[in-house]
Amino acid sequence: MRQRLEGFAAFFYRYKKRHPKRVMTFLVFILVPLATGLILGYEMSSNVAMSIPTVVVDHDHSDFSRSFVKYVEESEYFKVVEQADYDGRVEEMLYRQQAYVGIIIPERFYSDMREGKAPKILTVYDGSTLAVMSSSKSAMTEILLTLKTGYMMKIYEGKLGVVPADVRNHAIPIDVTYRLLFNPTRNFRNFILPGMLAALIQVGIACMGAERAGEMREKTTPFLAHIRTICHWGLLGAISIALTLAEQYLFFDMPYKGTLLGGAAVTLLFSTVTLMAGYIVGTVITDRTLATQIAAVIVLPTTILGGYTWPVLAMPAFFQKLARFLPFYYYGEAVRNLCLKPLEFHHLLPAIEMMCIFGAVELGLLFLVQRKGVSA
């Protein structure tokens, strides 16, 4: 076995020496994106935070409080790791990350509730883990609402003598219907992963653009040859993104509800625009290593600045305007919507139009840079 591994390593080393461009292309566009997608897809396979470590302090010890704790224990969102004796234990466990949710039930909780004193259950969340807090808070609200409704129905039916058929209408006088469109299960993986994977791949695309520009600079080639190179490598970048999304669709049940043609078009344009940005950097900067590094640095922050992880509408006015000058602002939202919404081609026309504008501006800039270089 060891000899086989050594033989494979020697073969790979010789092949890399003879064909460095092929090996680098395979690593950047195929192996690294697919491996990253596999790791992230498996890591986020729970879709939302489940079995959240929870500590409970029950000062009441009534049948009602024990039934509430049982509801929490039976929920798939919570895992009661300790039933503590004093309130300070909650903060202590959250501080040490032994728990992320704490529940404190006060003394005389049930008796005060029966006397109409409206006692309060204190729920404590670890605000440093927003994804966990969001999942646990919504689940806890549902449990408390169910428990409260059940108690009120017993009151109306028992003490007030309301007939069973009318009990629910008295216990819940206002019936609200909630419709969570496009991502009804609140699947965090489907929300964050499409754009995150595209953001990782765009760094490789930009770096490859800078590398190809450095390679082309060593030759005397017409401008059309540069365009052909950009289109060729832009297509490879788009294939890389498509393969990574297909991996999520095939192995991790990530949905894709939108148009395939529109998705292919906007992905190809985004990849080409990103590669051309790196190509321009590689054309201007003669040091190929430095050009590759600068290309990576330029596109890396666009995931955040483009509003994918933090919404643009919540940003200061300057950053809202800045985001509209970033290709990822249009592509990140488009690829997420393609996965979660049944988009048709015409829905993507604004993003496609902006990609074309970015491409036209970059082509003009590249032409000017090339012309200046030739003149020099």
C-alpha positions in Angstrom: 0.0 0.0 0.0 2.8 2.4 0.9 4.6 1.7 -2.4 1.4 2.4 -4.3 1.0 5.7 -2.5 4.6 6.7 -3.1 4.2 5.7 -6.8 1.1 7.8 -7.2 2.8 10.8 -5.5 5.8 10.4 -7.8 3.5 10.2 -10.9 1.5 13.2 -9.7 4.7 15.2 -9.2 6.0 14.4 -12.7 2.6 15.2 -14.3 2.4 18.5 -12.4 5.9 19.4 -13.6 4.9 18.7 -17.2 1.4 20.2 -17.1 1.2 22.8 -14.3 -1.7 24.7 -15.9 -3.8 21.6 -16.2 -3.2 20.6 -12.6 -3.9 24.1 -11.3 -7.1 24.4 -13.3 -8.3 21.0 -11.9 -7.5 22.1 -8.4 -9.0 25.6 -8.6 -12.1 24.8 -10.6 -12.9 21.2 -9.8 -11.3 19.6 -6.8 -11.3 22.4 -4.2 -14.9 23.7 -4.9 -16.3 20.1 -4.9 -14.4 19.2 -1.7 -15.5 22.4 0.0 -19.1 21.9 -1.1 -19.0 18.3 0.2 -17.6 19.4 3.6 -20.0 22.3 4.0 -23.0 20.3 2.8 -22.3 17.6 5.3 -21.5 20.0 8.0 -24.9 21.8 7.6 -26.9 18.6 6.9 -29.1 19.4 9.9 -30.4 22.4 8.0 -31.3 24.3 11.2 -29.8 24.1 14.7 -31.3 21.0 16.5 -30.8 19.4 19.9 -29.7 22.7 21.5 -28.2 22.2 24.9 -30.6 23.6 27.4 -30.5 24.1 31.2 -33.7 24.3 33.3 -34.3 25.7 36.8 -37.7 24.7 38.1 -38.5 26.5 41.4 -42.2 25.5 41.2 -42.0 21.7 41.0 -45.7 21.5 40.2 -47.3 19.0 37.8 -47.8 21.9 35.4 -44.2 23.0 35.4 -43.0 19.4 35.0 -45.2 19.0 32.0 -43.7 22.2 30.5 -40.2 20.8 31.0 -41.4 17.6 29.4 -42.6 19.5 26.3 -39.1 21.1 26.1 -37.4 17.7 26.4 -39.6 16.1 23.7 -38.9 18.9 21.3 -36.3 18.1 18.6 -34.9 21.6 19.0 -33.9 21.2 22.6 -31.8 18.8 24.7 -32.1 19.4 28.4 -28.6 18.8 29.7 -29.2 19.8 33.3 -32.0 20.7 35.7 -30.2 23.1 38.0 -31.1 24.3 41.5 -30.2 28.0 41.4 -30.6 30.8 38.8 -26.8 31.6 38.6 -26.2 28.2 37.1 -27.9 29.3 33.9 -25.5 32.2 33.2 -22.6 30.0 34.3 -23.4 27.3 31.8 -24.1 29.8 29.0 -20.8 31.5 29.7 -18.9 28.2 29.5 -20.9 27.1 26.4 -22.2 24.1 28.1 -25.7 25.3 27.2 -27.2 27.9 24.8 -30.6 28.2 26.3 -31.8 28.6 29.9 -35.3 28.4 31.3 -36.1 29.6 34.8 -39.6 28.8 36.2 -40.4 30.9 39.3 -41.8 29.6 42.6 -45.6 29.4 42.9 -45.8 29.6 39.1 -48.8 27.4 38.7 -50.7 28.7 41.8 -50.1 32.3 40.7 -51.3 31.5 37.2 -54.5 30.0 38.6 -55.0 33.2 40.7 -54.6 35.3 37.6 -51.3 36.9 38.6 -49.6 36.3 35.2 -46.3 34.8 36.4 -43.4 35.0 34.1 -41.1 32.2 32.8 -37.6 33.6 32.1 -35.9 32.3 29.0 -32.3 33.2 28.5 -30.5 32.8 25.1 -26.9 33.0 24.2 -26.9 36.0 21.9 -23.4 35.4 20.6 -24.7 32.5 18.5 -27.4 34.2 16.4 -28.3 31.1 14.2 -28.8 29.0 17.4 -30.7 31.8 19.1 -33.1 32.3 16.1 -33.9 28.6 15.9 -34.3 28.2 19.7 -36.4 31.3 20.2 -39.0 30.5 17.6 -39.2 26.9 18.8 -39.6 28.0 22.5 -42.3 30.6 21.5 -44.3 27.8 19.9 -44.0 25.6 23.0 -45.1 28.4 25.3 -48.0 29.4 23.0 -49.2 25.8 22.9 -49.0 25.4 26.7 -50.7 28.7 27.3 -53.5 27.9 24.8 -54.0 24.5 26.4 -54.3 26.0 29.9 -56.8 28.7 28.7 -59.0 26.1 27.0 -59.2 24.2 30.3 -60.1 27.4 32.1 -62.9 28.2 29.7 -64.2 24.7 29.6 -64.0 23.9 33.3 -64.5 27.1 35.3 -66.5 29.2 32.9 -68.7 26.4 31.5 -68.0 27.2 27.9 -69.1 24.4 25.6 -66.1 22.5 24.0 -67.1 23.6 20.5 -66.5 27.2 21.5 -63.6 26.8 23.8 -60.9 27.4 21.1 -62.5 30.6 19.9 -62.5 32.0 23.4 -58.9 30.8 24.2 -57.6 32.2 20.9 -59.9 35.1 20.1 -57.7 36.2 17.1 -56.6 33.5 14.7 -53.5 34.5 12.7 -52.3 32.5 9.8 -48.6 32.6 9.0 -47.3 31.8 5.5 -43.5 31.5 5.2 -42.9 31.6 1.5 -39.9 30.0 -0.4 -38.1 28.7 2.7 -41.0 27.4 5.0 -38.7 25.1 7.0 -36.4 28.0 7.8 -33.5 25.9 6.3 -30.4 27.9 7.1 -28.2 25.8 4.8 -30.4 26.5 1.7 -30.4 30.2 2.7 -26.6 30.7 3.1 -24.8 28.0 1.2 -25.5 28.7 -2.6 -23.9 32.2 -2.4 -21.2 31.2 0.1 -19.9 28.5 -2.3 -20.1 30.9 -5.3 -18.2 33.5 -3.2 -15.4 31.0 -2.5 -15.2 30.0 -6.1 -15.1 33.6 -7.4 -11.8 34.1 -5.6 -10.3 31.2 -7.6 -11.8 32.6 -10.8 -10.3 36.1 -10.2 -6.9 34.6 -9.4 -7.0 32.5 -12.5 -7.8 35.6 -14.5 -4.7 37.4 -13.1 -2.6 34.3 -13.9 -3.8 34.0 -17.5 -3.2 37.8 -18.0 0.4 37.3 -16.9 0.8 34.4 -19.2 -0.7 36.3 -22.2 1.4 39.4 -21.4 4.5 37.4 -22.3 3.1 36.9 -25.9 2.3 39.4 -28.6 -1.3 38.8 -29.2 -4.2 40.8 -30.7 -7.0 42.1 -28.5 -9.4 39.5 -29.8 -7.1 36.7 -28.5 -7.5 38.2 -25.0 -11.3 38.2 -25.4 -11.2 34.5 -26.4 -9.0 33.6 -23.4 -11.4 35.5 -21.1 -14.5 33.8 -22.5 -12.8 30.3 -22.4 -11.8 30.6 -18.7 -15.0 32.4 -17.8 -16.9 29.3 -19.1 -14.7 27.0 -16.9 -15.5 29.2 -13.9 -19.2 29.0 -14.6 -18.9 25.2 -14.9 -17.1 25.1 -11.6 -20.0 27.0 -9.9 -22.6 24.8 -11.6 -20.9 21.6 -10.6 -20.7 22.7 -6.9 -24.4 23.6 -6.9 -25.3 20.3 -8.6 -23.4 18.5 -5.9 -25.6 20.2 -3.2 -28.7 19.3 -5.2 -27.8 15.7 -5.8 -26.3 14.8 -2.4 -27.7 17.2 0.1 -31.3 17.9 -1.1 -30.7 21.6 -1.8 -33.6 22.8 -4.0 -33.3 24.4 -7.3 -36.7 25.9 -8.3 -35.7 28.5 -10.9 -35.0 28.6 -14.6 -32.0 26.5 -15.7 -31.4 28.7 -18.8 -31.5 31.9 -16.7 -29.3 30.4 -14.0 -26.8 29.3 -16.7 -26.8 32.8 -18.3 -26.3 34.8 -15.1 -23.7 32.4 -13.8 -21.7 32.5 -17.1 -21.8 36.3 -17.1 -20.8 36.6 -13.4 -17.9 34.2 -13.9 -16.7 36.1 -17.0 -17.0 39.5 -15.3 -15.1 38.2 -12.2 -12.4 36.6 -14.3 -12.0 39.8 -16.4 -11.5 41.8 -13.2 -8.6 39.5 -12.3 -7.4 39.7 -15.9 -7.2 43.5 -15.7 -5.2 43.3 -12.5 -2.8 40.8 -14.1 -2.4 43.0 -17.1 -1.6 46.1 -15.1 0.7 44.4 -12.5 3.7 42.7 -14.0 4.5 40.6 -10.9 2.3 37.5 -11.4 2.3 36.5 -7.7 1.4 40.0 -6.5 -1.3 40.3 -9.2 -2.9 37.0 -8.1 -2.9 38.2 -4.5 -4.4 41.6 -5.3 -7.1 39.9 -7.4 -8.1 37.7 -4.5 -8.2 40.6 -2.1 -10.4 42.7 -4.4 -13.2 40.1 -4.8 -13.0 38.5 -1.3 -14.9 41.2 0.7 -17.7 41.4 -1.9 -19.7 38.6 -0.1 -20.2 40.9 2.8 -20.2 44.2 1.0 -22.6 42.8 -1.6 -25.2 42.2 1.0 -25.3 38.4 0.9 -24.6 37.8 4.6 -25.9 41.1 5.9 -28.8 42.8 4.0 -27.9 45.9 2.1 -31.1 47.7 3.3 -29.6 47.5 6.8 -26.3 49.2 5.8 -25.4 52.9 6.0 -26.2 54.9 2.8 -22.6 54.8 1.6 -22.4 51.1 1.6 -25.8 50.7 0.0 -24.5 52.7 -2.9 -21.2 50.9 -3.0 -22.9 47.5 -3.1 -24.5 48.3 -6.4 -21.1 48.6 -8.0 -20.2 45.0 -7.1 -21.2 42.1 -9.4 -21.7 39.8 -6.4 -24.5 42.0 -5.2 -26.6 40.9 -8.2 -25.3 37.4 -8.5 -25.5 36.3 -4.8 -29.1 37.3 -4.5 -29.9 35.7 -7.9 -28.4 32.3 -7.1 -30.1 32.1 -3.7 -33.4 33.1 -5.3 -32.9 30.5 -8.1 -32.6 27.8 -5.4 -35.5 29.0 -3.3 -38.0 30.7 -5.6 -39.6 29.5 -8.9 -38.0 32.3 -10.9 -38.5 32.6 -14.7 -36.0 34.1 -17.1 -37.5 37.5 -17.1 -37.0 37.8 -13.3 -33.3 37.6 -13.9 -33.1 40.3 -16.6 -32.1 43.1 -14.2 -29.2 41.0 -13.0 -28.2 39.9 -16.5 -28.4 43.5 -17.7 -26.1 44.7 -14.9 -23.6 41.9 -15.6 -23.5 43.0 -19.3 -22.8 46.6 -18.1 -20.0 45.4 -15.9 -18.6 43.4 -18.7 -18.8 46.3 -21.2 -17.0 48.6 -18.8 -14.3 46.0 -18.1 -13.8 45.4 -21.8 -13.3 49.1 -22.4 -10.9 49.4 -19.5 -8.9 46.3 -20.7 -8.7 47.8 -24.2 -7.3 51.0 -22.8 -4.8 49.2 -20.7 -3.7 47.0 -23.6 -3.4 49.9 -25.9 -1.4 51.9 -23.5 0.9 48.9 -22.9 1.4 48.4 -26.7 2.1 52.2 -27.1 4.6 52.0 -24.3 
